[in-house]
Amino acid sequence: MALFDRNQRQRSPFCSTATFVAFVALCLLGLWVASSPEAVPAAISLASAEKQAAAAKADVKEEDSSIDATNTVKQGSANVVAAAGDAKGDQASARDQTFDDENGRTEGGDLVKPGSGGGDTDGAAGKGAEEAAAETDANNKDASGGLDQAATDAKECAEQAVAAANDAKESGAAVTGRGTPKNLTFEFDDENGKMDGVDLVKDDGNKTRISEESAKVEGAALTVKPVAKSAATSDTDAANTAASTTTSSEEEKAEALPTVQAELLTERAAQNGSFTTQAAESTEEKKNRAETKKKKGKKGKKKAAGGSAASASLASAWKLCNSSAGADYIPCLDNEAAIKKLKTDKHYEHRERHCPAEAPTCLVPAPPEYRDPIRWPHSRDKIWYHNVPHTGLAEYKGHQNWVKVSGEHLTFPGGGTQFKHGALRYIDLIQGALPAVAWGRRSRVVLDVGCGVASFGGYLFDRDALTMSLAPKDEHEAQVQFALERGIPAISAVMGTQRLPFPGNVFDVVHCARCRVPWHIDGGMLLLELNRLLRPGGVFVWSATPVYQKLPDDVEIWDEMVKLTKAMCWEMVAKTMHTVDDQVGVAIFRKPVNNGCYEKRAQKEPALCEPSDDPNAAWNIKLRACMHRVPEDPSVRGARWPEPWPARLGKAPYWLDSSQTGVYGKPAPEDFAADLAHWRKVVRSSYLTGTGIDWKTIRNVMDMRAVYGGLAAALREMKVWVMNVVTIDSPDTLPVIYERGLFGIYHDWCESFSTYPRSYDLLHADHLFSKLMPRCKVLPVVVEVDRILRPNGKLIVRDDKATVDEIQSVVRSLQWEVRMTVSKNKEAMLCARKTTWRPTEVETR
């Protein structure tokens, strides 16, 4: 041990005395800790020694850090006070305890450590690190006659005191188990997130139990290394600063320091790089089409007022929405006033988006007997009836095994109109007809049009394929709502008069099983929209009665489809006729990989689109009956098929090269790699362990402002799916997301999202709200978050501190439970849980 090394040079009397006093104090404190049933972490027992070390390094400046150690009290229950923010004396400590998403710290801050326990230990804990440090300091000064007379020796002594503390820990004087008794369990609220030396934060209502023996997150290997503070600024600052965690080696320090995350947190100030935006693409497309209608926008709106006063006024102002849709209200799809003004609904205009001029600020009521959803994978087979209390579809489609009523459950046998005997059997039928489809390797991202209850997409998970399912609202009662409640990706959308909100050339497979879409009418306009979305070499799987039945109407439709697909240069690569058992037939068409066929057509209909027509422009763009040319330049996206899944997930697309500037300012491939590394660190070291989220309850996730899809990629091993939303005014990186085998959608958060209420378990907003403020108010966006999120669902917000404070004010007024807020250098993170609270008053029309 360093303290008893006989070969060390002779120490000064001051040093010897100070070291002896420090060692005695540590031993006494360790003895007290070992005998206490609710021991204080070992970090506190080291406070005196670290205080001396900090005082000796007073020339090093430490940046301020802060943690909001407040927590919303659940109605009818007591709140557990965070140890770091204990009102009995740890306020100064809380000021320096911070949290980083990569390494268990705030951006650039230290690991958050548990403070003193509650109950009978409050008196001793009230002294805490400050009094222990002060007592030892006084003893040292008495023995030496003051620090001023031996500054050099004082510095040396401080180093020796730290060494003595380490030796004491090694010899058993300090508490074992990284500062906690091995079998000790602390109770605290999860505002402070990941604790030093703790492996898992488990959600337990309004408080969290922490134990080193807690069960690990499924599929995740999690380790967190402690990090040392830089230094204290003065004796006064040191006396008012909580003890920080120390590392045992310089190597550990370097490994734990923030790297990619600290750099990426400046992303909100970054430019678009070489990427354009969906808004620019769509605006240019409209301009090229010489449309005279004014661009719809919401510029110049002032941001909503924040602060506690706003929170207090909001708390008494919330009202329930007064809509005939009730608990199923989707503002942009249930705009009755706008729908009544439509001149026709011939092309399903009444099922398209018609958003209110002013985004709603009312709250959607929940079904009276709503319960937490059944967990995946059991939810694929059954859900709670009262969560989606609709039986019309069960009565109408029960004979096709879509959905059945069974007591308090709705059950899903896995059937569909074209696969009454089960989706997996049908999926294998397609694979048998075209082995090259190679589900889960070549064919990874699928679009299912007219999805029903999305059993096709739900069972494709078994083949490691990801499906974007869509269907119009209310064509079959609550079909998309059933899908989302089951834990299957789906959106409410219709193929009507406008392009779907996806870029061109991104889906590996497009599927339609009796989807009731009239593909051949209007010059094949709707099938040409699928042609825009389908990757060159991708396939369209069509199973419908015209494929295998000989009724006059079926024969007519089949003949029209054959004629249209031939004119589009689609090759019919497989066709299975009606079988006795399945009573279905499937036709599979493949999109060409070059433009040779287009040039050889005798008849030039459908026409080729003008070169100025952008296939990636998709936001509020009218459909046109034309075909886009296939990319043939080997360096252009779409000219080559992506690598097989899962290799495509972590590799930058071939069409991103170093001459392009990425979103964060680096060459695009490096930018992509840095983003992936960043989110892997955030997920591993923060989201899985430091937010109090029980990931076994998380299935439906939305990244409200995705960039390259890094968060979704980092969550790959979890049993979740992620809807990546690329906002229309941000860099258009959605093609990158699809290229890596993930999926997403364009959206403008100044409007409502096309999904049912209570659709998602977790919403993630990375610098979203501050970006929206110049264009629209924050309050309606938070209301939309409340609408989309399930009761007891979680919201994670990363943004500048002023914005996070404003969001926190609003969600508190909604009676949400704020689990954790942390901040550093004007950046902040909020984790909150939506409660079941709803107001009682209904808004007037």
C-alpha positions, 0 to 999 in steps of 0.5 A: 500500500502506498501509505505504508511504503517504507521506500518513500521519501521522508514526509514533512510533519505536516504531511504525516499529521494530516495524513494520519488525521485523514486516515483516522477520519476515513476509518471512522466514517467507514466503520459507521457506514458498514454498521448503518442499514442504509449506507451512504455511498463510498464516494462520500467517505472520500469527500475529505481527501478529494476536497484536499486534492481539489484545493491543491488544484484550484487553478483549474477552472470547472464549468458550471453544471446543473440538474433539476432534481424536481419531480412531478407528484403523481395524483394521490401518491407521494413523491420520492425526493431525489438524493441528489436534490435532497432538501436537507442540505444537498442543494449545492451537491445537486448543482454539480451532479450532472448526466451525460448520455454517452458515459452517464454524465451530462454533456461534459459533466460527471457521473450522477451519484446517489446521495444520502439515504432517507429515513433514520439516516437523514441526520447523518446524511445532513452533514454529508460530504460538506461537514465531513470535509470541513471537520477534516480540514479543521483538524489538518489546519490545527495540526499544521498551523495553516496551509499557507506555510507549506503550499507544496507540502499541502499539495503532496499531502492531498495526493497522499490522502487520495492514495490513502483513501484508495488504499482504504477502499482496497483494504475493506475500510470503504464500502464494497461494490463500487460504493454500495453494499452488494445487496443494498437497494436504494429507493429514489426518483429517476430524475438523476438517471444512471447512478455510479456503479449501478447496472440498471434503472428499473421503472416502478411507478413514481420511484425507481429501485436500484440494485447491482443485482437488478436484471439486465436489459434484455439483449444489451451488455451495459457497462459504465465507467466512473469519471473524475471531475476536473477540479474545484475553483476555490476553497469556498467552491470546494466546500460547496461542491459534492464529492465526485467520482474518481477513476483508478487510472488515466486510461479510464479517464480518457475512455470516459471523456465525451467524444462524439456526443459533445460534438454532435450536440452542436448539431442544432447549429449545423447547416444542411451540408450537401443535402437539400430539404423536402420543403425545397424539393416540393416547392421547386416541384410545384414551381416547375409545374407552374402551379399558381396556388400559394404555398401553404405555410405558417411563417412568422408565428411567435413561439408560445410563452413558457415558464411556471406562470404559463404552466399554472394557467395551462393547468386550469385551461386544458379541455377535452376535444369536442369532435365526433371522432371522440377518443379516435380523433385525428385532426388532419383526417377528421376535419369535418368542416373542410371535408364538407366543402369538398366538391367530390370524393371520387378519388378519396379526397375525403380520406386525404389530409385536411388540417385545421388552419389552427392546430388544436390545443385540446386533449383527446379523451381516452377510452373509459376502461383503457389499460396498458397495452399487452406486451409484444409479441403476445400483442400480435395475437390479442389486445384489450377490447376496451383499448380499441372498443370496435367490433364492426370489423370482427363482424364484417371480416370475422370469416376471413380471420382478421379479428375476433371478439373473445371476452375482454380481448380482441384476437387476431388469428393472422388471417386476411382476405387473401390469406385466411389460413395465416399470414406466414403461410402466405408469405412463404407462398410468395417466397416459393413463387419467387425465391429471389425475393429472399425475405429479410436479406434482399427484401428488407423494406416493404410497403403494404398498401391497403393493409387491413389489420397489418397481419402481413407486416406483423408476421414479416417480422418473423422473416426479419423484414420491416413493413410500412403498412397503410390504409385509409381511416374508417374504410374498415373500422379502426384497422390501422388502430388495431395494427398499432395497438398490436405493435405493428407499424402502420399509418392512416393514408390513402392513395388518392390525388397526392403523392405518398410522403416517401422519397422515390426508389426506396421500397424493396417490395410493394404489396397489395392483397385485395387492397381495393385500389383501382390501379388501371384507371386514370392512365394508371396514375396510382400504379405509377405512384408505386413505380415512383416508390419502388426501387429499380429491380424491386417487385410488386406483389399483387394478390387479387381475384383478377389474378386467378378468377374468371368472372367477367369483371376480373378478366377485364381488370386483369387484361387492363393490368397486363396492358398497363404493366407492359407499357410501364416495362414491368416484367411479370416474373411469377404467377401462381394460380388459385390453389385448393387450400389457399384459394388465392393467386399471386402475380409478381411484377419487377421494375426495370433496372435500366431505361432500355425498354422505355426507349423501345416502346412503340406506344409512349404511354404512360409518358416519361416525366420531364427531367425537371420532375423530382421523384423525391418531392413528396410533400403535398405534391399532386399525382401525375401519370408519368414515369421517372427514368431509372438511375443508370449512373453507378454513383447515383442512388438507385443504380445499385441494390443495397447490400443484403440485410443486415450489412446495409444497416451500419455501412454508409450508402455507396452514393454518399462520398467524401466530396459531399458534406454531411449534416454535421459538417464532416465528409458524408461517410464520416458524418454517417459513421459518427452519427451511428457511434454517437447514438450507440453510446447514447442508447447504451449508456443513457437510454437503456440504463439512465432514464428509468424506462422499462424497455420491456414495455416499449414497442412502438417508437418514433424518432420525431426528428431523425437524421440518418436513422442512428437511433433506430439502428442503435435500438436494433437488438431491442424488440422495438420498431422505430418510425423515423420522421424527417421534417420537411425543413431539415436535411432530406436524409430519408433516402439514407434511412431507407438505404440502410434497411430502416423506414420513415416518413416526411412530416411537418410538425406544425400539423398533426401526424396521420396516426390514431391517438395512443399509438406510441410507447416512446417519442424521441425529439432531438432538437426538434422544438427549437427548430420549429419555433420560427414557424409555429407555436410549441404548445400545439406540438406538445399537445400533438405529442400528448395525443400520439403517446400512450398513457404511461408512455415516455417522452425524451427531449434533447434541446437547448435549455430554454426550450427544454424548460418550456417543454417541461412547463407544458408537460407538468401542466398536463400532470405528466411525471418528469422523471429526469431533467439534466443540463450542461452548457445551455444544452438539456435533456428531459425524460417525462412520463405521460399519466392517465390524467384528463381534464373534465371540461369539454371545449365549445365548438 
